[in-house]
Amino acid sequence: MVKIGGVLVCMLIVAMDVVAGVLGIQAEIAQNKVKHLRLWIFECRDPSQDAFKLGLAAAGISRASPCYC
C-alpha cells in the first residue's frame, strides 16, 4: 500500500511539473505576441498582462510541487 501511495505522489509531482512547463511556454508565446516599440536606436516591448499571469501561475505550481522524486 505504501508503494502505491509513493507512486501516486510521484506521478502527481510529475503532472504538476508538466503543467508548470506548459504554462511557462504559453507565457513565452503570449509575450512574443506583444508589439515592439522602436524609437531611434532603442527597441522595447510592452509588458503583457497575460504573459505575467501565466508565468506567475507556472512559478506557483512549480514552487508548490515538492522535489521528492
C-alpha positions in Angstrom: 0.0 0.0 0.0 2.8 2.4 0.8 4.4 1.7 -2.6 1.3 2.6 -4.4 1.0 5.8 -2.4 4.6 6.7 -3.3 4.0 6.1 -7.0 0.8 8.2 -6.9 2.6 11.1 -5.2 5.5 10.9 -7.7 3.0 10.9 -10.6 1.3 13.9 -9.1 4.6 15.8 -8.9 5.4 14.9 -12.4 2.0 16.1 -13.6 2.4 19.4 -11.7 5.8 19.9 -13.3 4.4 19.2 -16.8 1.6 21.7 -16.2 4.0 24.3 -15.0 6.2 23.8 -18.1 3.2 24.2 -20.4 2.1 27.4 -18.6 5.7 28.7 -19.0 5.7 28.0 -22.7 2.3 29.7 -23.1 3.6 32.7 -21.2 6.5 33.0 -23.5 4.2 32.8 -26.6 2.0 35.5 -25.1 5.0 37.7 -24.5 6.2 37.2 -28.1 2.8 38.4 -29.5 3.2 41.9 -27.9 4.0 44.7 -30.3 7.5 46.1 -30.5 8.1 49.8 -29.9 11.1 51.2 -31.8 12.5 54.6 -31.0 15.6 55.6 -32.9 18.2 53.1 -31.6 16.1 51.8 -28.7 13.8 48.8 -29.1 11.5 47.6 -26.4 8.3 45.7 -25.8 5.2 46.5 -23.8 4.7 44.1 -21.0 1.9 41.5 -21.5 -0.5 41.0 -18.6 -1.4 37.6 -19.9 2.2 36.5 -20.0 2.7 37.8 -16.5 -0.3 35.9 -15.2 0.7 32.6 -16.9 4.3 33.0 -15.7 3.1 33.6 -12.2 0.9 30.6 -12.3 3.8 28.5 -13.6 6.1 29.7 -10.9 3.4 29.0 -8.2 2.8 25.5 -9.4 6.5 24.8 -9.7 7.1 26.0 -6.2 4.1 24.0 -4.8 5.4 20.7 -6.1 7.9 19.2 -3.7 11.1 17.6 -5.0 10.7 14.1 -3.5 11.1 12.0 -6.7 
